[in-house]
Amino acid sequence: MPDVVCVGESLFVLRPSAAGQSLADAPHFTRGVGGAESNVACSLAASGHPVRWVSRLGTDGFGDHLLRTIAATGVDVSAVHRDPGRPTGLYFRTDGGTGDAEAAGRRAEAVHYRQGSAAAAMAPGSPPHSAWADTRILHLSGVTAALSDSCLRLLRELTARTPGRPLVSFDVNHRPALWARHESRADGGTVLLELARGSDLVFVGEDEAEAAFGITGGPAAIRAALPEPAAVVVKQDARGATLLPASGSVHEPAPQVDVVAPVGAGDAFAAGYLSALLRGLPPAARLRHGHLTAAAALTEPGDMAVPPSRELADRLAALPPAEWAALRLRQGWTRQESPA
């Protein structure tokens, strides 16, 4: 029985092998795996939780690589359907926008080839309800809703408040470029707010809430617009994150991080938080574990970073406030016994 089932598309990722290169100039690329829900699944599996990823892939070599790579992390991929009539989604990106690339004035590039992908054919009934019926937490993201009309219908079904459903975790993940290509040209912000209100636990960035929902005024205003979920986690970039349950709030600042690449940090935060929630840790510890797992993604170039060991994360999450505030995490910190 999986603790968590994650439903959504994974992409075959290609990025320049040499740091700082543009897509136009790169002669060689390094392959990888990307995708909000599979990122969360792999991080949770690496943290010791039984987790299942539910999706669709093409029968091409890209799909073969994704399936093998995700399964190798310990994720159950038995509910992944292979579609011979549709391709696996592709994603080209650079690491620009941080570190040396930012200093040189280069901007991050990202190009997706996912329209008409195998995952875009997900719909109510495909995958079947049995794929997530036996889980404690069902994790979704707004990316899936933007892939196609059938995917949106699936997300609406999964966030409907039906008796006996698992706890529904929803990461807003607003992607304006995807919504601009949506088959129905739906208003992404309106749809994402609807899906968030049908969920039990919502992750949303403070700036994301302004862009998608037009909500300003900080965590309290976001919570007022989302009264239905049992808890809302508002991510506030380097300032930290705020958890708003039914009443009150808990804020935890983020540690200092030497950012290598920002891709995947939001997914990693959700995975760290969900891991701590499954372990029954208190609210402040859940936020700190989210920050630490996000820091693992921020300090590595790939989309799918290995989280810190449970022992290391527990030790750092238990630091007194002054030591936590002084913590600085650099590339490779997850492989050190006592990162400075």
C-alpha positions as CSV (number, residue, x, y, z in Angstrom):
1,M,0.0,0.0,0.0
2,P,1.6,3.3,-1.0
3,D,1.7,6.2,1.4
4,V,1.4,8.6,-1.5
5,V,0.2,8.4,-5.1
6,C,1.4,11.1,-7.5
7,V,-0.5,11.6,-10.8
8,G,1.0,13.6,-13.6
9,E,3.3,13.9,-16.6
10,S,7.0,13.3,-16.6
11,L,9.3,14.7,-19.3
12,F,12.6,13.6,-20.9
13,V,14.9,16.5,-20.1
14,L,17.9,17.6,-22.1
15,R,20.2,20.4,-20.9
16,P,23.6,21.6,-22.1
17,S,26.5,19.4,-20.8
18,A,28.6,22.5,-20.1
19,A,27.5,25.1,-17.6
20,G,26.5,28.5,-19.0
21,Q,25.9,27.3,-22.6
22,S,22.8,28.4,-24.5
23,L,20.6,25.9,-26.3
24,A,21.8,27.4,-29.6
25,D,25.5,26.9,-28.8
26,A,25.5,23.6,-26.9
27,P,27.1,20.8,-28.9
28,H,26.2,18.1,-26.3
29,F,23.4,17.6,-23.9
30,T,22.9,15.7,-20.6
31,R,19.7,13.8,-20.3
32,G,17.5,13.8,-17.2
33,V,14.0,13.4,-15.9
34,G,11.6,16.2,-15.1
35,G,8.0,16.6,-14.1
36,A,6.4,18.0,-11.0
37,E,4.6,14.9,-9.8
38,S,7.4,12.4,-10.6
39,N,9.9,14.7,-8.9
40,V,7.8,14.5,-5.8
41,A,7.4,10.7,-6.1
42,C,11.1,10.1,-6.5
43,S,12.0,12.4,-3.6
44,L,9.5,10.6,-1.3
45,A,10.8,7.2,-2.3
46,A,14.4,8.3,-1.6
47,S,13.2,9.4,1.8
48,G,11.9,5.9,2.6
49,H,8.2,6.1,1.7
50,P,6.3,3.7,-0.4
51,V,5.0,5.8,-3.3
52,R,3.3,5.2,-6.7
53,W,3.5,7.3,-9.8
54,V,0.6,7.2,-12.2
55,S,0.9,8.5,-15.7
56,R,1.1,7.7,-19.4
57,L,4.3,7.5,-21.6
58,G,4.9,6.8,-25.2
59,T,6.5,3.5,-26.3
60,D,9.6,5.4,-27.5
61,G,13.1,5.3,-26.0
62,F,12.4,8.5,-24.1
63,G,9.6,6.7,-22.3
64,D,11.8,3.7,-21.6
65,H,14.4,5.9,-20.0
66,L,11.9,7.7,-17.8
67,L,10.3,4.5,-16.7
68,R,13.6,2.9,-15.8
69,T,15.0,5.9,-14.1
70,I,11.9,6.6,-11.9
71,A,11.6,2.9,-11.0
72,A,15.2,2.8,-10.0
73,T,14.5,5.3,-7.2
74,G,12.0,2.8,-5.7
75,V,8.8,4.3,-7.1
76,D,6.0,1.9,-8.0
77,V,5.4,2.4,-11.7
78,S,3.0,-0.4,-12.2
79,A,0.1,2.0,-13.0
80,V,2.0,3.8,-15.8
81,H,0.3,3.2,-19.2
82,R,2.4,3.0,-22.4
83,D,0.7,4.6,-25.4
84,P,2.0,3.5,-28.9
85,G,0.1,6.3,-30.6
86,R,1.5,9.3,-28.7
87,P,5.0,10.5,-27.9
88,T,6.7,11.0,-24.5
89,G,7.0,14.7,-23.7
90,L,10.3,16.4,-24.1
91,Y,11.9,19.4,-22.4
92,F,15.1,21.4,-23.2
93,R,16.4,23.8,-20.7
94,T,19.5,25.7,-19.5
95,D,20.8,26.5,-16.1
96,G,20.9,30.2,-16.8
97,G,19.6,32.8,-14.4
98,T,21.8,31.8,-11.4
99,G,25.4,31.9,-10.4
100,D,27.9,32.5,-13.2
101,A,25.2,32.6,-15.9
102,E,23.4,35.4,-14.2
103,A,26.6,37.4,-13.7
104,A,27.3,37.0,-17.4
105,G,23.8,38.4,-18.2
106,R,22.5,35.1,-19.6
107,R,18.8,34.2,-19.0
108,A,17.4,30.7,-18.4
109,E,15.9,29.0,-21.5
110,A,13.2,26.4,-21.4
111,V,11.5,24.8,-24.4
112,H,8.8,22.2,-24.0
113,Y,7.5,19.7,-26.6
114,R,4.6,18.1,-24.8
115,Q,1.5,19.1,-26.8
116,G,-0.3,15.8,-27.8
117,S,1.9,13.8,-25.5
118,A,0.9,10.4,-24.1
119,A,0.3,12.1,-20.7
120,A,-2.1,14.6,-22.2
121,A,-4.5,11.7,-23.0
122,M,-5.1,11.1,-19.3
123,A,-8.8,11.4,-18.6
124,P,-11.5,10.2,-16.1
125,G,-11.3,6.4,-16.0
126,S,-7.8,6.4,-17.6
127,P,-5.9,5.8,-15.3
128,P,-8.4,3.8,-13.4
129,H,-9.6,4.7,-9.9
130,S,-7.9,1.6,-8.5
131,A,-4.5,3.2,-9.1
132,W,-4.9,5.5,-6.1
133,A,-7.8,4.0,-4.1
134,D,-5.4,2.4,-1.5
135,T,-3.3,5.5,-0.7
136,R,-3.1,7.9,2.3
137,I,-2.2,10.9,0.2
138,L,-3.1,11.7,-3.5
139,H,-0.7,14.4,-4.8
140,L,-1.6,16.5,-7.8
141,S,-0.5,19.7,-9.5
142,G,-1.9,22.4,-11.7
143,V,0.5,21.4,-14.5
144,T,-1.7,18.4,-15.3
145,A,-4.9,20.4,-15.5
146,A,-3.2,22.6,-18.2
147,L,-2.1,19.7,-20.5
148,S,-5.5,19.1,-22.2
149,D,-9.3,19.3,-21.6
150,S,-9.3,15.6,-20.7
151,C,-6.6,16.1,-18.1
152,L,-8.6,19.0,-16.6
153,R,-11.7,16.8,-16.4
154,L,-9.5,14.2,-14.5
155,L,-8.3,16.8,-12.0
156,R,-11.8,18.0,-11.4
157,E,-12.9,14.5,-10.7
158,L,-10.0,13.9,-8.3
159,T,-10.6,17.1,-6.4
160,A,-14.3,16.6,-6.0
161,R,-15.1,16.1,-2.3
162,T,-16.4,12.5,-2.4
163,P,-16.7,10.3,0.7
164,G,-13.7,8.1,1.6
165,R,-11.2,9.8,-0.7
166,P,-7.6,10.1,0.4
167,L,-6.1,13.4,1.6
168,V,-5.7,15.4,-1.6
169,S,-2.5,17.4,-1.8
170,F,-2.4,20.1,-4.6
171,D,0.5,22.2,-5.7
172,V,-0.8,25.1,-7.7
173,N,2.2,25.1,-10.1
174,H,0.8,27.9,-12.3
175,R,2.3,27.7,-15.8
176,P,0.9,30.5,-18.0
177,A,2.6,29.3,-21.2
178,L,0.7,25.9,-20.9
179,W,-2.6,27.6,-20.2
180,A,-2.2,29.8,-23.3
181,R,-2.1,26.6,-25.4
182,H,-5.0,24.9,-23.6
183,E,-7.6,23.4,-25.9
184,S,-10.5,25.4,-24.3
185,R,-8.4,28.5,-23.7
186,A,-9.6,28.3,-20.1
187,D,-8.7,30.9,-17.6
188,G,-5.9,29.1,-15.8
189,G,-6.1,31.2,-12.6
190,T,-9.9,30.6,-12.2
191,V,-9.5,26.9,-12.8
192,L,-6.5,26.5,-10.5
193,L,-8.4,28.3,-7.7
194,E,-11.3,25.9,-8.2
195,L,-9.0,22.9,-8.0
196,A,-7.2,24.3,-4.9
197,R,-10.5,24.9,-3.1
198,G,-11.4,21.2,-3.7
199,S,-8.2,20.0,-2.1
200,D,-7.2,19.3,1.5
201,L,-3.7,20.6,1.4
202,V,-2.5,23.3,-0.9
203,F,1.0,24.5,-1.8
204,V,1.2,27.9,-3.5
205,G,3.8,30.6,-3.9
206,E,3.0,34.1,-2.6
207,D,4.0,35.6,-6.0
208,E,2.2,32.8,-7.8
209,A,-1.0,33.6,-6.0
210,E,-0.8,37.1,-7.2
211,A,-0.1,36.1,-10.8
212,A,-2.7,33.3,-11.0
213,F,-5.4,34.5,-8.6
214,G,-4.8,38.3,-8.4
215,I,-4.4,37.9,-4.6
216,T,-2.2,40.4,-2.8
217,G,-1.8,40.9,0.9
218,G,0.3,37.9,1.8
219,P,-0.5,34.5,3.4
220,A,-3.6,35.7,5.3
221,A,-5.3,37.0,2.1
222,I,-4.4,33.8,0.3
223,R,-5.9,31.7,3.1
224,A,-9.1,33.9,3.1
225,A,-9.5,33.0,-0.6
226,L,-9.0,29.3,0.2
227,P,-11.3,28.6,3.2
228,E,-12.1,25.0,2.3
229,P,-8.7,23.2,2.5
230,A,-7.6,21.9,5.9
231,A,-4.2,23.6,5.4
232,V,-2.5,26.0,3.0
233,V,1.3,26.3,2.7
234,V,2.4,29.7,1.3
235,K,5.9,29.6,-0.1
236,Q,7.7,33.0,0.2
237,D,11.0,32.3,-1.7
238,A,14.1,33.2,0.4
239,R,11.9,34.6,3.2
240,G,10.6,31.1,4.1
241,A,7.1,29.5,4.1
242,T,4.0,30.0,6.2
243,L,1.6,27.2,7.1
244,L,-2.0,28.2,7.7
245,P,-4.3,25.5,9.2
246,A,-7.9,26.1,10.1
247,S,-6.8,28.7,12.6
248,G,-3.5,30.5,13.3
249,S,-0.3,30.3,11.3
250,V,3.2,29.0,11.6
251,H,6.2,30.6,9.7
252,E,9.6,29.1,9.2
253,P,12.4,31.1,7.5
254,A,14.4,29.4,4.8
255,P,18.1,28.6,5.3
256,Q,20.6,30.4,3.2
257,V,21.3,28.6,-0.1
258,D,23.9,28.9,-2.8
259,V,21.6,28.4,-5.7
260,V,22.9,26.3,-8.7
261,A,19.6,25.9,-10.5
262,P,16.1,26.8,-9.4
263,V,14.2,24.1,-11.3
264,G,12.4,21.5,-9.2
265,A,12.6,23.4,-5.8
266,G,8.9,23.7,-5.4
267,D,8.4,20.0,-6.0
268,A,11.1,19.2,-3.6
269,F,9.6,21.4,-0.9
270,A,6.2,19.6,-1.3
271,A,8.0,16.2,-1.0
272,G,9.9,17.3,2.2
273,Y,6.7,18.6,3.7
274,L,4.7,15.5,2.8
275,S,7.4,13.2,4.2
276,A,7.3,15.1,7.5
277,L,3.5,15.0,7.6
278,L,3.5,11.2,7.0
279,R,5.9,10.8,9.9
280,G,3.6,12.9,12.2
281,L,6.1,15.7,12.7
282,P,4.8,19.0,14.1
283,P,4.0,22.0,11.8
284,A,7.3,23.9,12.2
285,A,9.3,20.7,11.4
286,R,7.2,20.0,8.3
287,L,8.1,23.4,7.0
288,R,11.8,23.0,7.8
289,H,11.9,19.6,6.1
290,G,10.3,21.3,3.1
291,H,13.0,23.9,3.1
292,L,15.8,21.3,3.4
293,T,14.5,19.2,0.5
294,A,14.1,22.3,-1.6
295,A,17.7,23.2,-0.8
296,A,18.8,19.9,-2.1
297,A,17.2,20.7,-5.5
298,L,18.5,24.3,-5.5
299,T,22.1,23.2,-5.0
300,E,22.2,20.6,-7.9
301,P,21.9,21.2,-11.6
302,G,19.3,18.5,-12.4
303,D,15.5,18.6,-12.0
304,M,15.4,15.6,-9.7
305,A,17.8,16.0,-6.8
306,V,18.3,13.4,-4.1
307,P,17.0,14.7,-0.8
308,P,19.2,14.7,2.4
309,S,19.2,11.5,4.4
310,R,16.5,11.4,7.1
311,E,19.1,11.5,9.8
312,L,20.7,14.6,8.4
313,A,17.4,16.3,7.8
314,D,16.2,15.5,11.3
315,R,19.4,16.9,12.8
316,L,19.2,20.1,10.9
317,A,15.5,20.6,11.3
318,A,16.0,20.4,15.1
319,L,18.5,23.3,15.2
320,P,17.8,26.2,17.6
321,P,16.4,29.3,15.7
322,A,19.7,31.1,15.8
323,E,21.6,28.2,14.3
324,W,18.9,27.6,11.7
325,A,19.1,31.2,10.7
326,A,22.9,31.0,10.3
327,L,22.7,27.7,8.2
328,R,24.2,28.1,4.7
329,L,23.8,25.2,2.3
330,R,26.1,24.8,-0.7
331,Q,26.4,22.3,-3.6
332,G,27.1,18.9,-2.3
333,W,25.8,19.6,1.2
334,T,23.5,16.5,1.2
335,R,26.6,14.3,1.0
336,Q,28.3,15.9,4.0
337,E,27.8,14.7,7.6
338,S,27.7,18.3,9.0
339,P,27.2,20.9,6.3
340,A,28.3,24.4,7.1
